[in-house]
Every structure is written in structure tokens, then in C-alpha cells.
Amino acid sequence: MAQAFIFAGEDSEAVRKRALNFAKRLNCETENACDACTSCRVFQSGNHPDTIFVKGTKQTGIGVDDVREQIIMPAAQLPFKYKHKVFIADEPLLPAAQNAVLKTIEEPPPYGVFLFLAQNTHGFLPTVISRCAVKKIAGEGRSEKSDLQTLAREIFDAAKGADIAESFALYRKIEPLEKHELPEFLSLLYILCGKAQRFSASAAVSHTRKILSQNANAQLAIELMLLKMR
């Protein structure tokens, strides 16, 4: 699993809602944000011991000192109780702050997960973007399918002719999808393969849809699919 994510979208409330749900799932006993286990209930109260909301002390956003005190130093300490220590930054990270946090997200502790929320990715340094899985969030009034269609097209175009390293890298674009989104995404990808008469790719996607319905390891299944889609 990637450990640093950018959740981006024009609807800030939709972005925040999706990011918080993702954060909740990370320590949920069922991994589905059940709202019933101890971790979920504590998360809902706003007092989760292993969830840190990073706040800027500058009017312009999160600065170097904020990153050092609220991300870098706490990240060096083990989680208080749960599996993951989750850092959520929903204010702009100033360029110097992004440079300061770069090493932490480049070589994160095994328990650390870092969520950066924004309207778009324009304010992030390329070095930060390259180390994050980017999740683009549609607004509450828009169909989520449009985002999945865009991602399916991007994966479809990129998978053809990709080498092994590129195929594995493509998984980072798919990984931020939530579990319930995968069947729809794979269906859209299957349709694209069929229309283009890329039959071996169609077979790979079809096989992946089948084994995921049997609770197979999603990462392994999708990475193998991408290799076969080349």
C-alpha cells in the first residue's frame, strides 16, 4: 500500500469526507469504516490517539516548523494503540514545508500514512507528487463514474507497451480506489479493452474481476493484470 496520498477536488467538503473515511478505514477492525468498532467510534469523537490533524500556524498555510513538530517528530514515534499513525493535512503546505516533509514520505515508517488534501495538485512540488498516490474526488453533485471512466482510460492507454516497472507503477494510480469502486472500474476497463479488440487484455481484466469477487489479494491481482495487459 502507498503511504502518502493526495486527495484533490474542487469540492472541499467531498474531498475531506473521502479522506476522513479512508483514514477511518485504516485502523478499523473490519477495514470498512464500520462505525461500530472501538477505533471507528473514537475516530468519530475526534479524539483518535493515532490520527493527527496537521494545522498551520501561518495564515498562508502549513510551514516548516509545523511539519517538523506535527509530522516529522511524531512520525518517528510508534503508534499509541493502533496499526497506523495517520497524518491529515487539509491546509496548503508551503513549498519549504513540502521540501521538509519529503524525506519522511520518501522513507516512511511502516506504520505511517500521510494524507494531503487540496483542490488540485498545482500547489504541490513535482517531487512530492511523484511520491504520492493521487486520488481525484468528484463533487457531491457529480457522478463518481466520470472519475472512474477517466482513470480507466488513463490505465488503458498507459498499459499498452509498458515495461514491467511501468506496469507496477500504474498500480499506484489504482490503489487509492475504495473497495466498492473496484468492480465498476474494472468493468469500464473491460469495455475499453473489448472496443479496442485487445482480447488478451480483456481476458486479464475479466480474470481479475472474477478472482477479486473471491476475496483474492487486490494488489497482487491488479499488478498481475497490468502485466498481462501490456
Secondary structure as GFF3:
##gff-version 3
##sequence-region A 1 230
A	DSSP	beta_strand	4	8	.	.	.	ID=ss1
A	DSSP	alpha_helix	12	27	.	.	.	ID=ss2
A	DSSP	alpha_helix	38	45	.	.	.	ID=ss3
A	DSSP	beta_strand	51	54	.	.	.	ID=ss4
A	DSSP	alpha_helix	64	67	.	.	.	ID=ss5
A	DSSP	pi_helix	68	72	.	.	.	ID=ss6
A	DSSP	alpha_helix	73	75	.	.	.	ID=ss7
A	DSSP	beta_strand	85	89	.	.	.	ID=ss8
A	DSSP	alpha_helix	95	106	.	.	.	ID=ss9
A	DSSP	beta_strand	112	118	.	.	.	ID=ss10
A	DSSP	alpha_helix	126	129	.	.	.	ID=ss11
A	DSSP	beta_strand	133	136	.	.	.	ID=ss12
A	DSSP	alpha_helix	144	159	.	.	.	ID=ss13
A	DSSP	alpha_helix	164	174	.	.	.	ID=ss14
A	DSSP	three_ten_helix	179	181	.	.	.	ID=ss15
A	DSSP	alpha_helix	182	195	.	.	.	ID=ss16
A	DSSP	alpha_helix	199	212	.	.	.	ID=ss17
A	DSSP	alpha_helix	218	228	.	.	.	ID=ss18
###
